Amino acid sequence: MNLPAHHKPGQDADGFVLPYVLVVIFILALTSAIAIRSLNTSGQIIIDLNADMLAEQRLATAEADTLYVFLTSAGVKGGIDTSNTVWTAEEELDGFDASRLSDGALWSAAGGGRVSKYASGEVSVIYRDTSGLIPINQDAPEMMAMLFKGLGLGLNDRKAAAAKLADYIDQDNRRRFRGAERADYRLKRRPRPSNAPLRAYEELYQIIAWDDLLTPQMNKRLRDFTTLTTSSAYYRTKFLSSELANILGVDGEGKANTTLRRQNIDIADLASLIDETPTLQGRFIFSTPKISGKIIVRVVELEKSPNAPSGPFRRYFIFEETRDVGDNNDNIEGKTFLPVFTALDRRVQ
């Protein structure tokens, strides 16, 4: 077969191969870019998971260290003695005067801050005696209404919220004004009230109309100001945060609002108000960096129970959450953060 003079062998093949090669190169480049991006994403995920794991390890270790200090420290006026001071019988009768302690030995139970340092980072620890928090499981609607006022609720809403809470935890089926009992829950096709103390803050959302009365932010603040413990009959003014003291109308000398005192405090509770020695139960707020710009916050309550057959202490988990660094507000009264362990031989691990 005679080919035209202008046609060269292989011309059609060369014209097809070059675009094909370019397409293959483009696909390989795109695949490589996707693979590199996936590797970077996977690497960042691994870094974040490792940071979270280290944060969890720090929190667990700091909690164990704090528990040891709490169990081995004596309760003195204003807080606990972390120096393992040997107290005489006369000093014990005198009320464990903290002025006899060396500098740094007293860990204030009114929001005192300490720090645990480890090779992977630091954990700050805030200690507040639970008597410096409002016992939410007490049947005291007037006190709760005052607290709700401090959270920003209007008059009718705070009275309704306090009444519904009181009806939910009391043991009777008598409906209070603005409250709600079993019949109200049946009409709304909701589980009936427990008529028992709250065991977790999540139970608050079971209270009828609670979601309509309090915003999520108010519920978070409520956790900061209250305790679920049933062992405390009332708060002690010595251990109130300045913000909570202002809400409750407690003056600088620790005197409670006259109306509130008349309605909610009997003689025994009035004596407890001015007691400066912490109880056997404290709330501890642990916080440590988690990832860039974030911190993880864990709140637990530890209770000494030396005579309990089940063990020398009880641990109550309150909540845990991740916050932005600027959102971490734990009512720290003092800015000085001493080590959790005050002994000189306690070094960075």
C-alpha positions as CSV (number, residue, x, y, z in Angstrom):
1,M,0.0,0.0,0.0
2,N,1.4,3.4,-1.0
3,L,1.1,6.0,1.8
4,P,0.7,9.7,0.9
5,A,4.0,11.6,0.8
6,H,3.0,13.9,3.6
7,H,2.1,11.1,6.2
8,K,4.9,9.7,8.4
9,P,4.7,6.3,10.1
10,G,3.9,6.6,13.9
11,Q,2.4,10.1,13.7
12,D,-1.1,8.9,15.1
13,A,0.5,7.0,17.9
14,D,2.7,9.9,19.0
15,G,-0.3,12.2,19.0
16,F,-2.2,9.9,21.4
17,V,0.6,9.0,23.8
18,L,1.5,12.5,24.9
19,P,-2.0,13.5,26.2
20,Y,-2.3,10.1,27.8
21,V,1.0,10.6,29.7
22,L,-0.1,14.0,30.8
23,V,-3.4,12.6,32.2
24,V,-1.6,9.9,34.0
25,I,0.8,12.4,35.5
26,F,-2.1,14.6,36.6
27,I,-3.9,11.7,38.2
28,L,-0.7,10.6,40.1
29,A,-0.1,14.2,41.3
30,L,-3.7,14.5,42.5
31,T,-3.5,11.1,44.2
32,S,-0.3,12.1,45.9
33,A,-1.8,15.4,47.1
34,I,-4.8,13.6,48.5
35,A,-2.5,11.1,50.2
36,I,-0.3,13.8,51.7
37,R,-3.3,15.7,52.9
38,S,-4.7,12.5,54.5
39,L,-1.3,11.8,56.1
40,N,-1.3,15.3,57.5
41,T,-4.8,14.9,58.8
42,S,-4.0,11.5,60.3
43,G,-0.9,12.9,61.9
44,Q,-2.8,15.8,63.5
45,I,-5.4,13.3,64.8
46,I,-2.6,11.2,66.3
47,I,-1.1,14.3,67.9
48,D,-4.5,15.4,69.3
49,L,-5.2,11.9,70.6
50,N,-1.8,11.8,72.2
51,A,-2.3,15.2,73.8
52,D,-5.7,14.1,75.1
53,M,-4.2,10.9,76.5
54,L,-1.5,12.8,78.3
55,A,-4.1,15.2,79.7
56,E,-6.1,12.3,81.0
57,Q,-3.0,10.8,82.6
58,R,-2.2,14.1,84.3
59,L,-5.7,14.5,85.6
60,A,-5.7,11.0,87.0
61,T,-2.3,11.5,88.7
62,A,-3.2,14.9,90.0
63,E,-6.4,13.5,91.5
64,A,-4.5,10.7,93.2
65,D,-2.0,13.1,94.6
66,T,-4.7,15.4,95.8
67,L,-6.6,12.6,97.4
68,Y,-3.5,11.5,99.3
69,V,-3.0,15.1,100.6
70,F,-6.6,15.5,101.5
71,L,-6.8,12.2,103.4
72,T,-3.5,12.8,105.3
73,S,-4.1,16.4,106.2
74,A,-5.8,17.7,109.3
75,G,-8.7,20.2,109.0
76,V,-7.7,23.5,110.6
77,K,-9.3,27.0,110.7
78,G,-9.7,28.0,107.1
79,G,-8.6,24.8,105.3
80,I,-6.4,21.8,105.6
81,D,-2.9,21.5,107.0
82,T,-0.7,20.0,104.3
83,S,2.5,20.0,106.3
84,N,1.6,16.9,108.4
85,T,2.0,18.9,111.6
86,V,1.7,16.9,114.8
87,W,-1.1,18.6,116.8
88,T,-1.3,18.3,120.6
89,A,-4.5,17.7,122.5
90,E,-4.5,21.3,123.7
91,E,-4.1,22.6,120.2
92,E,-6.9,20.4,119.0
93,L,-9.2,21.7,121.7
94,D,-8.1,25.2,120.7
95,G,-9.5,24.6,117.2
96,F,-6.4,23.9,115.1
97,D,-5.3,27.5,114.9
98,A,-3.8,27.8,111.4
99,S,-1.7,30.8,112.5
100,R,0.7,28.3,114.0
101,L,1.5,26.7,110.6
102,S,4.4,27.5,108.4
103,D,4.0,29.5,105.2
104,G,2.3,27.5,102.5
105,A,1.1,24.7,104.8
106,L,-2.5,25.9,104.8
107,W,-4.6,24.9,101.7
108,S,-7.5,27.2,101.9
109,A,-10.9,25.6,101.6
110,A,-12.4,28.8,100.3
111,G,-11.2,28.3,96.7
112,G,-7.5,27.9,97.3
113,G,-5.4,27.0,94.3
114,R,-2.6,24.5,94.1
115,V,-0.7,23.0,91.1
116,S,0.8,19.6,90.3
117,K,3.7,19.6,87.8
118,Y,4.5,16.6,85.6
119,A,6.9,16.0,82.7
120,S,4.0,16.4,80.2
121,G,2.5,19.6,81.8
122,E,0.7,21.0,84.8
123,V,-2.7,20.5,86.5
124,S,-4.2,23.3,88.5
125,V,-6.3,22.2,91.5
126,I,-9.0,24.4,93.2
127,Y,-10.3,23.3,96.6
128,R,-13.5,24.5,98.1
129,D,-15.2,22.8,101.1
130,T,-18.7,21.7,100.1
131,S,-20.1,23.8,103.0
132,G,-19.2,26.8,100.8
133,L,-21.7,25.6,98.2
134,I,-25.5,25.7,98.4
135,P,-26.9,22.2,99.2
136,I,-29.4,21.9,96.3
137,N,-31.0,18.8,97.9
138,Q,-32.2,20.7,100.9
139,D,-35.8,21.8,101.0
140,A,-35.2,25.5,101.0
141,P,-37.1,27.2,98.2
142,E,-36.5,30.7,99.5
143,M,-32.7,30.2,99.4
144,M,-32.9,28.6,95.9
145,A,-35.1,31.5,94.7
146,M,-32.3,33.9,95.8
147,L,-29.7,31.9,94.0
148,F,-31.9,31.9,90.8
149,K,-32.2,35.6,91.1
150,G,-28.4,35.8,91.0
151,L,-28.4,33.7,87.9
152,G,-30.6,36.2,86.2
153,L,-34.2,34.8,86.5
154,G,-37.1,37.1,86.9
155,L,-39.4,37.1,90.0
156,N,-42.0,34.7,88.7
157,D,-39.6,32.4,87.0
158,R,-37.3,32.0,90.0
159,K,-40.2,31.3,92.3
160,A,-41.6,28.7,89.9
161,A,-38.2,27.1,89.4
162,A,-37.6,26.9,93.2
163,A,-41.1,25.5,93.9
164,K,-40.8,22.8,91.1
165,L,-37.4,21.8,92.4
166,A,-38.7,21.5,96.0
167,D,-41.7,19.4,94.9
168,Y,-39.4,17.1,92.9
169,I,-37.1,16.2,95.8
170,D,-39.5,16.3,98.7
171,Q,-41.1,13.1,99.9
172,D,-44.7,14.1,99.9
173,N,-47.2,14.6,97.1
174,R,-48.5,18.1,98.2
175,R,-48.2,20.6,95.4
176,R,-46.7,24.0,96.3
177,F,-47.8,27.2,94.7
178,R,-46.1,27.3,91.2
179,G,-44.8,23.8,91.9
180,A,-45.6,20.4,90.2
181,E,-46.4,17.0,91.6
182,R,-47.2,13.6,90.2
183,A,-50.5,14.7,88.7
184,D,-48.8,17.5,86.7
185,Y,-46.2,15.1,85.4
186,R,-48.9,12.6,84.3
187,L,-50.7,15.3,82.4
188,K,-47.5,16.1,80.6
189,R,-46.8,12.4,80.1
190,R,-43.5,12.8,81.9
191,P,-41.9,10.4,84.4
192,R,-43.2,11.2,87.9
193,P,-40.9,13.1,90.3
194,S,-38.4,11.0,92.2
195,N,-39.4,12.5,95.6
196,A,-35.8,11.9,96.6
197,P,-32.5,13.8,96.6
198,L,-30.9,14.4,93.2
199,R,-28.2,11.9,92.4
200,A,-26.8,13.8,89.4
201,Y,-27.2,17.3,87.9
202,E,-28.6,15.7,84.8
203,E,-31.8,14.9,86.8
204,L,-32.6,18.6,86.8
205,Y,-33.7,18.2,83.2
206,Q,-36.4,15.8,84.4
207,I,-38.1,18.5,86.3
208,I,-41.2,19.8,84.6
209,A,-40.8,23.1,82.7
210,W,-37.1,23.3,83.8
211,D,-35.8,23.7,80.2
212,D,-38.2,26.6,79.7
213,L,-37.1,28.4,82.9
214,L,-33.3,28.0,82.9
215,T,-31.0,28.4,80.0
216,P,-28.1,25.9,79.5
217,Q,-25.7,28.5,80.7
218,M,-27.7,29.1,83.9
219,N,-27.6,25.3,84.5
220,K,-23.9,25.3,84.2
221,R,-23.6,28.2,86.7
222,L,-25.9,26.3,89.0
223,R,-23.4,23.4,89.2
224,D,-20.7,25.9,90.2
225,F,-22.7,27.2,93.1
226,T,-24.4,24.1,94.5
227,T,-23.6,20.6,95.8
228,L,-25.6,17.4,95.8
229,T,-24.3,16.3,99.1
230,T,-27.0,15.5,101.7
231,S,-24.6,15.6,104.6
232,S,-24.5,19.4,104.7
233,A,-27.4,21.2,106.3
234,Y,-26.4,24.7,105.3
235,Y,-23.5,26.7,103.9
236,R,-20.6,28.2,105.9
237,T,-19.9,31.8,105.2
238,K,-16.2,31.3,105.6
239,F,-16.0,29.1,102.5
240,L,-18.4,31.0,100.2
241,S,-17.0,32.4,97.0
242,S,-17.2,36.2,96.8
243,E,-19.7,35.9,94.0
244,L,-22.0,33.5,95.8
245,A,-21.7,35.6,99.0
246,N,-22.9,38.6,97.1
247,I,-25.8,36.7,95.6
248,L,-26.9,35.5,99.1
249,G,-26.5,38.9,100.7
250,V,-23.7,37.9,103.1
251,D,-21.7,40.9,104.2
252,G,-18.0,41.1,104.8
253,E,-18.3,39.8,108.4
254,G,-20.0,36.6,107.3
255,K,-23.5,37.6,108.5
256,A,-26.3,36.3,106.4
257,N,-29.2,38.2,105.2
258,T,-31.7,38.6,108.0
259,T,-34.8,37.4,106.1
260,L,-32.9,34.4,104.7
261,R,-31.6,33.5,108.2
262,R,-35.0,33.7,109.8
263,Q,-36.6,31.5,107.1
264,N,-34.0,28.8,106.6
265,I,-31.6,28.6,109.6
266,D,-32.2,27.1,113.0
267,I,-29.9,27.6,116.0
268,A,-27.6,24.7,115.0
269,D,-27.3,25.9,111.5
270,L,-26.6,29.4,112.7
271,A,-23.6,28.1,114.7
272,S,-22.4,26.2,111.6
273,L,-22.5,29.4,109.6
274,I,-19.6,30.9,111.5
275,D,-17.6,27.7,111.9
276,E,-14.2,28.1,110.2
277,T,-13.1,24.5,110.2
278,P,-13.9,22.6,106.9
279,T,-16.1,19.5,106.8
280,L,-14.9,16.1,105.7
281,Q,-16.0,16.7,102.1
282,G,-14.4,19.0,99.6
283,R,-14.9,19.9,95.9
284,F,-11.8,19.8,93.8
285,I,-11.6,21.4,90.3
286,F,-8.9,20.0,88.1
287,S,-7.9,21.7,84.9
288,T,-5.1,21.1,82.4
289,P,-4.3,22.0,78.7
290,K,-5.9,19.6,76.3
291,I,-5.2,20.9,72.8
292,S,-4.3,24.3,71.5
293,G,-6.6,26.9,73.0
294,K,-8.6,24.3,75.0
295,I,-8.5,23.0,78.5
296,I,-10.2,20.0,80.1
297,V,-11.9,20.6,83.4
298,R,-12.9,17.8,85.8
299,V,-14.8,18.4,89.0
300,V,-15.1,15.8,91.7
301,E,-16.0,15.8,95.4
302,L,-14.0,13.8,97.8
303,E,-15.3,12.8,101.3
304,K,-13.2,11.4,104.1
305,S,-15.0,8.4,105.7
306,P,-12.4,6.9,108.1
307,N,-15.0,4.8,110.0
308,A,-16.8,3.5,106.9
309,P,-16.5,-0.3,106.3
310,S,-16.3,0.3,102.5
311,G,-13.2,2.4,102.6
312,P,-11.5,5.6,104.0
313,F,-13.0,7.9,101.3
314,R,-15.8,8.3,98.8
315,R,-15.5,9.9,95.4
316,Y,-18.4,11.7,93.7
317,F,-18.0,12.7,90.0
318,I,-19.7,16.0,89.4
319,F,-18.9,16.8,85.7
320,E,-16.2,17.1,83.1
321,E,-16.0,19.4,80.1
322,T,-13.7,21.0,77.6
323,R,-13.5,24.8,77.7
324,D,-11.7,27.6,75.9
325,V,-8.9,29.0,78.0
326,G,-10.7,32.3,78.4
327,D,-13.9,30.6,79.6
328,N,-12.3,28.9,82.6
329,N,-13.9,30.7,85.6
330,D,-13.7,28.7,88.8
331,N,-14.0,31.5,91.4
332,I,-10.4,31.4,92.4
333,E,-10.0,33.6,95.5
334,G,-6.2,33.6,95.6
335,K,-3.8,34.0,92.7
336,T,-0.9,32.1,94.3
337,F,-0.7,28.5,93.2
338,L,1.5,26.5,95.6
339,P,2.4,22.8,94.9
340,V,-0.1,20.2,95.9
341,F,2.7,18.6,97.9
342,T,4.5,21.1,100.0
343,A,7.4,18.7,100.9
344,L,10.7,19.6,99.3
345,D,11.4,16.2,97.9
346,R,8.3,16.3,95.7
347,R,9.7,17.1,92.2
348,V,8.5,17.2,88.6
349,Q,7.7,13.6,87.5
